[in-house]
């Protein structure tokens, strides 16, 4: 583990390209998986330049390439800022306030709303 990054898979593909992979059961949460890999890439780029990533969805026989470009990095920084703002609050946002349909499926739902 490097800097709290726990990688599902590391693979070498064509032309010795190193790939960091995440294995997901379905494509339901592609956006969050993309942001997870973007975070990994942002941490690991200081150790391995030109690192790329893939989301693997075996049940759908599908994979999605992820590259940390300027646009994705900007989006990642915005997400991290939003997360930090939520963490700094004394109480979590109300479900109405958050307008987040994912809260009900989140592993931390009980931590926020119990």
N, C-alpha and C positions, 0 to 999 in steps of 0.2 A: 504494500500500500504506500502510495506517495501522496503526501499532503491530503489525507482523507479521501483519496480517490480509489475506489474499489472497482476494478475493471473486470467485466465478465470474460473478455476474450481479447487476446493480442495475436495478430496473424500477419504473416508476410505474404504479400501478393506479388503480381507481376513487377518486374524491374526493382525488386527488393523494397517495395513500398510497404511500410509498416502501417497496419490498420488496427485501431482500437475498436472493439465491437461491444455492442449491448444486445442481449438476446431478450426479445419481448414475446409474450404469448399471442398478442394481436396488435393490429394497427390502430386500436382505439385511442391510444394516447401518444400518437406520433410527435405532437408538438412538445410535450414534456420530455419525451425520450430524446428529441433533437436538442433541447436545451441542456439536458443532462450530459450528452456527449459534447456539446459546445463548451460546457464548464470543464469537462475532463481535458479537452483539447487546449483550453486556455491555460490550465495549470501545467500540462505536460509539454507545451511548446518550448518552454525554457530548457527542457532536458532533451527533447527530440524535435528539431525543426522539421517542417513539412510533414507532420503527422496528419493522417486522415482517419476518418471514423466511418463506421457502418452500423446501422440498426438491422439486426437479423430477426425476421419473423418466420420461424420454421414452419408453423402450421399453415401459413399462407404461401409458403415457398417464395418468399420475397425478401429483398434487402434494399436498404435506402442509404445512399452515400451522403456523408456529412462532411463539409469542409468549413473550417472557421474563417470565413471572409469578414470584411469590415462590417457588412450589414448584420450578420449573425452575432458578431462580437458586440455591436452596439445594442442589439436586442437583449443579449445576455446581461450586459451591464445594467440595463433597465430592469430586468427581472431580479437581479441581485439587490438593487436599490429597493424595489418593492418588497422583497422578502425581508430585508433589514428593517424597513419601516414597520412591517407587521410585527416582527419580533420585538421591536422596541416598545410596542404598546403594552399597557398593563393588562388589557383584556383583548381577546381576538375580536376582529370585526364581526358584527352580526351577520348571519347568513344572508339577510336581505341586503345589507350594506356591501358585502363582498360580491354579490351577484355571480357567484362561482358555482356552476353546476357540478364541479368535481369534488367539492368539499365532502359530499356524502359518501364518496368512494375512496377518500383519502385515508391512508394508514394512520394519520394523526388526528382524525376527526374527534375521537374521544378526548384527546389531549386538549383540544380547543373548546369543545362544547359539552363536556361532562360537568 
